[in-house]
């Protein structure tokens, strides 16, 4: 155990059973009281787990904790009560080396979060090293800005330029990076004459490391297996399982953790088959305006090589709408007055636009982000893919 990476439990409370089970064998668990300064406690830890129950509603105390974490080389996992929405929003807005998880998370969920936090750690020192390297190389801010602009152009080139129209099926998308480049990616592909595949993926973190991960995802994700003149469409659960194994086998030094949802639609029968891995559930808005998330179990991608995923099938109908989105979209589209209250979930947001035409809905969402953030960008990447089954294009 001494050679295992150090997981630091930083709390006045004893280590709870779910953390003990999550740390078993993989981590060398140490404990410390959250007495400040924390530098000595954080010095050797790769991941620090905090449960600041008394400080959950104190933004100043939380801010001081984050300041000390950012000064270290550790990544923090904050275990928060589900009711601590304001604290979660504040930590999300701060960004940086921080992940948030429910204090009631299962040991498997925590183990995945700890692994994701460890994957994030190499990216913490990199920006400082890169900044020093840029200074030594004599790169000006203008030159760096030009490089980032080119990187953003390259990433945009990997996104679909023309969204397919197959039978009654129409698509739209909103893609809004938090910085020059995005840790989100989406694609919509015509698989054959009657099948369309589409996905949304979200790589951990922001910036160039996360953006490079999206390029790997796009190359590695397999939608069809071809043998000679024959082919078969890969079921969504198998697609995610193969992508997960590819990510794990690469042993990527950073950004190797991601979430995603992948769907295949038969445009004749309107059967939708989907699978998800640690990602927000797809949201179905029925022709009658009823809204429901589409559940499916699936772990994070890039953590456990043998992870299994589940495919689920639902039959759609003319007038139905399906939305895929990243968690940044839900956070960004909350109304300002609700940001520090209970807030609206994405299904609630989708319900507000149930009768709004697809293009207008995306324009209004984008305008809402402009109003909320002004000239600034959202604190997280925002991606939304919407699919409509148009009544006029449907033939029984």
C-alpha positions as CSV (number, residue, x, y, z in Angstrom):
1,X,0.0,0.0,0.0
2,X,2.9,2.4,0.6
3,X,3.7,2.5,-3.1
4,X,0.1,3.3,-4.0
5,X,-0.9,6.9,-4.7
6,X,-2.0,8.8,-1.7
7,X,-5.7,9.6,-1.2
8,X,-6.1,12.2,1.5
9,X,-9.3,12.3,3.6
10,X,-9.5,15.9,4.7
11,X,-12.3,16.3,7.2
12,X,-13.1,16.5,10.9
13,X,-15.4,13.4,10.4
14,X,-14.3,9.8,10.3
15,X,-13.8,8.2,6.9
16,X,-17.2,7.0,5.7
17,X,-17.7,3.4,4.5
18,X,-18.2,4.3,0.8
19,X,-14.8,6.1,0.7
20,X,-13.1,3.2,2.5
21,X,-14.4,0.8,0.0
22,X,-13.6,3.1,-3.0
23,X,-10.0,3.4,-1.7
24,X,-9.4,-0.3,-1.0
25,X,-6.3,-1.7,-2.7
26,X,-6.0,1.1,-5.2
27,X,-5.0,3.9,-2.9
28,X,-2.9,4.6,0.2
29,X,-5.5,6.3,2.4
30,X,-4.3,9.0,4.8
31,X,-6.4,11.3,7.0
32,X,-5.8,14.9,8.1
33,X,-7.9,17.6,9.9
34,X,-8.8,20.6,7.7
35,X,-6.7,22.9,9.9
36,X,-5.2,25.7,7.8
37,X,-2.7,26.1,6.2
38,X,-3.1,22.8,4.3
39,X,0.1,22.9,2.3
40,X,1.8,20.2,4.5
41,X,-1.2,17.9,4.3
42,X,-1.6,18.3,0.5
43,X,2.1,18.1,-0.3
44,X,2.2,14.3,-1.0
45,X,-1.4,13.7,-1.9
46,X,-2.5,13.1,-5.5
47,X,-6.2,13.4,-4.6
48,X,-7.8,15.0,-1.6
49,X,-11.3,14.2,-0.6
50,X,-13.2,16.9,1.3
51,X,-16.6,16.9,3.1
52,X,-17.0,20.4,4.4
53,X,-20.5,20.1,5.8
54,X,-20.1,23.0,8.1
55,X,-18.7,25.2,5.4
56,X,-21.1,24.2,2.6
57,X,-23.1,27.4,2.9
58,X,-20.1,29.6,3.5
59,X,-18.7,30.9,0.2
60,X,-15.7,32.6,1.9
61,X,-14.6,29.4,3.6
62,X,-15.1,27.4,0.5
63,X,-13.1,29.9,-1.5
64,X,-10.2,29.7,1.0
65,X,-10.2,26.0,0.7
66,X,-10.1,26.2,-3.1
67,X,-7.3,28.7,-3.0
68,X,-5.1,26.4,-1.0
69,X,-5.9,23.4,-3.2
70,X,-5.0,25.4,-6.3
71,X,-1.7,26.3,-4.8
72,X,-0.9,22.6,-4.4
73,X,-0.5,19.8,-6.9
74,X,-3.5,17.9,-5.7
75,X,-6.9,17.4,-7.2
76,X,-9.9,17.8,-4.9
77,X,-13.0,15.7,-4.8
78,X,-15.7,17.6,-2.8
79,X,-18.4,15.3,-1.3
80,X,-21.4,17.4,-0.8
81,X,-25.0,16.8,0.3
82,X,-27.5,16.9,-2.6
83,X,-29.1,19.9,-1.1
84,X,-25.9,21.9,-1.2
85,X,-26.6,23.3,-4.7
86,X,-25.2,26.8,-4.0
87,X,-21.8,25.3,-2.9
88,X,-21.8,23.0,-6.0
89,X,-22.5,25.9,-8.3
90,X,-19.8,28.0,-6.6
91,X,-17.2,25.2,-7.0
92,X,-18.2,24.6,-10.6
93,X,-17.9,28.3,-11.4
94,X,-14.4,28.4,-9.9
95,X,-13.3,25.6,-12.2
96,X,-9.7,24.4,-11.7
97,X,-8.6,21.0,-10.1
98,X,-12.0,20.2,-8.5
99,X,-14.6,17.5,-8.9
100,X,-17.9,17.4,-7.1
101,X,-19.8,14.3,-6.1
102,X,-22.8,13.5,-3.9
103,X,-21.9,12.4,-0.3
104,X,-24.3,9.5,-0.9
105,X,-22.4,8.2,-4.0
106,X,-21.7,4.5,-4.1
107,X,-18.2,3.2,-3.7
108,X,-18.0,2.3,-7.4
109,X,-19.0,5.9,-8.3
110,X,-16.4,7.3,-5.9
111,X,-13.7,4.9,-7.2
112,X,-14.4,6.2,-10.7
113,X,-14.3,9.8,-9.5
114,X,-11.0,9.2,-7.7
115,X,-9.5,7.7,-10.9
116,X,-10.8,10.7,-12.9
117,X,-9.2,13.1,-10.4
118,X,-5.9,11.2,-10.7
119,X,-6.1,11.5,-14.5
120,X,-6.6,15.3,-14.1
121,X,-3.5,15.8,-11.9
122,X,-0.9,15.9,-14.7
123,X,-2.7,18.8,-16.3
124,X,-2.3,21.0,-13.2
125,X,1.4,21.7,-13.4
126,X,1.4,21.7,-17.2
127,X,-0.1,25.2,-17.7
128,X,2.6,26.7,-15.4
129,X,5.3,24.8,-17.3
130,X,3.9,25.8,-20.6
131,X,3.7,29.5,-19.6
132,X,7.4,29.4,-18.5
133,X,8.3,27.6,-21.8
134,X,6.4,30.3,-23.8
135,X,8.3,33.0,-22.0
136,X,11.7,31.3,-22.7
137,X,10.7,30.8,-26.3
138,X,9.8,34.5,-26.6
139,X,6.2,33.9,-27.6
140,X,4.1,37.0,-27.2
141,X,0.5,36.9,-26.0
142,X,-0.5,37.7,-29.5
143,X,1.4,34.7,-30.9
144,X,-0.1,32.4,-28.3
145,X,-3.6,33.8,-29.1
146,X,-3.0,33.0,-32.8
147,X,-2.0,29.4,-32.0
148,X,-5.1,29.0,-29.9
149,X,-7.2,30.5,-32.7
150,X,-5.8,28.0,-35.2
151,X,-6.5,25.2,-32.7
152,X,-10.1,26.3,-32.4
153,X,-10.4,26.4,-36.2
154,X,-9.1,22.9,-36.4
155,X,-11.5,21.6,-33.8
156,X,-14.4,23.3,-35.6
157,X,-13.4,21.5,-38.8
158,X,-13.9,18.1,-37.1
159,X,-17.6,19.0,-36.3
160,X,-20.2,18.1,-38.9
161,X,-20.6,20.8,-41.5
162,X,-23.9,19.5,-42.8
163,X,-26.5,17.8,-40.6
164,X,-28.1,14.8,-42.4
165,X,-31.8,14.8,-43.3
166,X,-33.2,11.3,-43.5
167,X,-36.9,10.8,-44.0
168,X,-38.7,12.8,-41.3
169,X,-35.6,13.2,-39.1
170,X,-34.0,16.7,-38.7
171,X,-31.1,17.8,-36.5
172,X,-29.8,21.0,-34.9
173,X,-26.8,21.7,-32.6
174,X,-25.5,24.4,-30.3
175,X,-21.7,24.2,-29.6
176,X,-20.2,26.9,-27.4
177,X,-16.7,26.4,-25.9
178,X,-15.9,27.9,-22.6
179,X,-12.5,29.0,-24.1
180,X,-10.9,28.9,-27.5
181,X,-11.3,25.1,-27.7
182,X,-13.8,22.7,-26.2
183,X,-13.7,19.5,-24.2
184,X,-17.1,18.7,-25.8
185,X,-17.6,17.0,-29.1
186,X,-20.6,15.8,-31.1
187,X,-21.2,14.1,-34.4
188,X,-24.2,13.0,-36.5
189,X,-23.6,10.3,-39.1
190,X,-25.7,8.6,-41.8
191,X,-24.9,4.9,-41.2
192,X,-26.8,3.6,-44.2
193,X,-30.0,4.3,-46.0
194,X,-32.2,4.0,-43.0
195,X,-30.0,4.4,-39.9
196,X,-28.5,7.5,-38.3
197,X,-25.9,7.5,-35.5
198,X,-25.3,10.5,-33.3
199,X,-23.5,11.2,-30.0
200,X,-22.4,13.9,-27.5
201,X,-19.2,13.4,-25.5
202,X,-17.6,15.5,-22.7
203,X,-13.9,15.2,-21.9
204,X,-12.8,16.1,-18.4
205,X,-11.5,19.6,-17.9
206,X,-11.1,22.4,-20.4
207,X,-8.5,23.8,-22.8
208,X,-6.1,22.0,-25.1
209,X,-5.7,18.7,-23.2
210,X,-9.5,18.2,-23.2
211,X,-9.8,19.3,-26.9
212,X,-7.1,16.8,-27.9
213,X,-9.1,14.1,-26.2
214,X,-12.1,14.9,-28.3
215,X,-10.0,14.3,-31.4
216,X,-9.1,10.9,-30.1
217,X,-12.7,10.1,-29.3
218,X,-13.8,11.0,-32.9
219,X,-11.1,8.8,-34.4
220,X,-11.7,5.8,-32.0
221,X,-15.5,5.7,-31.9
222,X,-16.7,2.8,-34.1
223,X,-20.1,2.8,-35.6
224,X,-19.9,0.0,-38.1
225,X,-17.8,-3.2,-38.5
226,X,-17.1,-3.9,-42.2
227,X,-16.0,-7.2,-43.6
228,X,-15.5,-7.2,-47.4
229,X,-18.8,-6.1,-48.9
230,X,-20.8,-6.7,-45.8
231,X,-21.2,-4.6,-42.7
232,X,-23.2,-4.5,-39.5
233,X,-24.0,-1.5,-37.4
234,X,-22.4,-1.6,-34.0
235,X,-25.0,-1.5,-31.1
236,X,-24.5,1.6,-28.9
237,X,-23.5,-0.4,-25.8
238,X,-20.8,-2.1,-27.8
239,X,-19.6,1.2,-29.4
240,X,-19.1,2.7,-25.9
241,X,-17.5,-0.5,-24.6
242,X,-14.9,-0.5,-27.4
243,X,-14.3,3.2,-27.0
244,X,-13.8,2.7,-23.3
245,X,-11.2,0.0,-23.9
246,X,-9.4,2.1,-26.5
247,X,-9.1,5.0,-24.1
248,X,-7.9,2.8,-21.3
249,X,-5.4,1.0,-23.5
250,X,-3.7,4.3,-24.5
251,X,-2.7,5.2,-20.9
252,X,-3.2,8.8,-21.7
253,X,-1.3,11.2,-19.4
254,X,-4.2,13.6,-19.2
255,X,-7.9,14.0,-20.0
256,X,-8.4,10.2,-20.2
257,X,-11.7,10.4,-18.4
258,X,-14.9,11.3,-20.4
259,X,-18.6,10.9,-20.4
260,X,-20.8,10.2,-23.4
261,X,-24.1,9.1,-24.9
262,X,-24.5,7.4,-28.3
263,X,-27.7,6.8,-30.2
264,X,-28.7,4.9,-33.3
265,X,-32.1,5.7,-34.9
266,X,-33.9,3.5,-37.5
267,X,-35.6,6.3,-39.5
268,X,-38.2,3.8,-40.9
269,X,-39.4,2.2,-37.7
270,X,-38.4,5.2,-35.5
271,X,-36.8,2.8,-33.1
272,X,-34.1,4.7,-31.1
273,X,-31.4,2.6,-29.4
274,X,-29.1,4.4,-27.0
275,X,-26.4,3.9,-24.4
276,X,-24.7,6.2,-22.0
277,X,-21.5,6.3,-19.9
278,X,-21.5,8.6,-16.9
279,X,-23.3,11.3,-19.0
280,X,-26.6,13.2,-18.5
281,X,-29.6,11.2,-19.7
282,X,-31.1,12.0,-23.1
283,X,-34.3,14.0,-22.8
284,X,-37.4,13.0,-24.8
285,X,-40.0,15.7,-25.4
286,X,-43.1,14.0,-26.7
287,X,-45.4,15.4,-29.3
288,X,-47.9,16.1,-26.5
289,X,-45.3,18.2,-24.6
290,X,-44.6,15.6,-22.0
291,X,-40.9,15.5,-21.0
292,X,-39.0,12.4,-19.7
293,X,-35.3,11.5,-19.3
294,X,-34.3,8.2,-20.9
295,X,-32.4,6.2,-18.2
296,X,-29.6,3.8,-18.9
297,X,-26.8,2.6,-16.6
298,X,-23.2,3.0,-17.7
299,X,-19.9,4.0,-16.0
300,X,-17.5,6.8,-16.9
301,X,-15.4,6.2,-20.0
302,X,-11.7,5.7,-19.7
303,X,-11.5,4.4,-16.1
304,X,-12.2,0.7,-16.0
305,X,-11.2,-1.3,-19.1
306,X,-13.8,-4.1,-18.7
307,X,-16.7,-1.7,-17.9
308,X,-20.0,-2.7,-19.3
309,X,-22.7,-0.6,-20.8
310,X,-26.4,-1.1,-21.6
311,X,-28.4,-0.5,-24.7
312,X,-32.0,0.5,-24.4
313,X,-34.6,0.9,-27.2
314,X,-37.6,3.2,-27.3
315,X,-40.0,3.8,-30.2
316,X,-40.4,7.4,-31.1
317,X,-43.4,9.1,-32.9
318,X,-43.9,11.9,-35.3
319,X,-43.7,15.2,-33.4
320,X,-41.2,13.8,-30.8
321,X,-38.0,15.7,-30.0
322,X,-34.8,14.2,-28.5
323,X,-32.1,16.3,-26.8
324,X,-28.6,15.3,-25.9
325,X,-26.5,17.7,-23.9
326,X,-23.4,18.1,-21.7
327,X,-23.7,19.1,-18.0
328,X,-22.3,22.5,-18.9
329,X,-25.5,23.2,-20.8
330,X,-27.7,22.6,-17.8
331,X,-25.5,24.8,-15.5
332,X,-25.3,27.6,-18.1
333,X,-29.0,27.7,-18.9
334,X,-30.2,28.0,-15.3
335,X,-32.0,31.3,-14.7
336,X,-29.8,33.7,-12.7
337,X,-32.3,33.9,-9.9
338,X,-32.1,30.2,-9.4
339,X,-28.4,29.7,-9.6
340,X,-28.0,29.7,-5.8
341,X,-31.3,27.9,-5.1
342,X,-32.6,24.6,-6.2
343,X,-32.3,25.5,-9.9
344,X,-34.0,23.9,-12.9
345,X,-32.8,20.6,-14.4
346,X,-32.3,20.3,-18.1
347,X,-35.7,18.4,-18.5
348,X,-37.4,21.5,-17.0
349,X,-35.5,23.7,-19.4
350,X,-36.4,21.5,-22.3
351,X,-40.1,21.7,-21.3
352,X,-40.0,25.5,-21.7
353,X,-39.2,25.0,-25.3
354,X,-41.4,22.1,-26.1
355,X,-43.5,24.0,-28.6
356,X,-40.6,26.1,-30.0
357,X,-39.3,25.3,-33.5
358,X,-35.9,23.6,-33.4
359,X,-33.8,26.4,-34.9
360,X,-35.6,29.1,-32.9
361,X,-35.1,27.1,-29.7
362,X,-31.3,26.9,-30.2
363,X,-31.1,30.6,-31.1
364,X,-33.0,31.5,-27.9
365,X,-30.8,29.3,-25.8
366,X,-27.7,30.9,-27.3
367,X,-29.2,34.4,-26.7
368,X,-29.9,33.4,-23.1
369,X,-26.2,32.6,-22.7
370,X,-25.3,36.0,-24.2
371,X,-27.5,37.8,-21.8
372,X,-26.3,35.8,-18.8
373,X,-22.6,36.0,-19.5
374,X,-22.3,39.1,-21.6
375,X,-18.9,39.3,-23.2
376,X,-17.6,36.5,-21.0
377,X,-17.8,32.8,-21.8
378,X,-19.7,30.2,-19.8
379,X,-17.7,28.5,-17.0
380,X,-18.1,25.2,-18.8
381,X,-18.4,24.1,-22.4
382,X,-22.0,24.0,-23.7
383,X,-23.2,21.5,-26.3
384,X,-26.7,20.6,-27.2
385,X,-27.9,18.3,-30.0
386,X,-31.6,18.2,-30.9
387,X,-33.4,15.7,-33.1
388,X,-36.9,16.3,-34.3
389,X,-39.2,13.7,-35.9
390,X,-41.2,15.9,-38.2
391,X,-44.9,15.1,-38.8
392,X,-44.8,16.3,-42.4
393,X,-42.1,13.9,-43.4
394,X,-43.6,10.7,-41.9
395,X,-45.3,8.1,-44.0
396,X,-46.9,5.1,-42.4
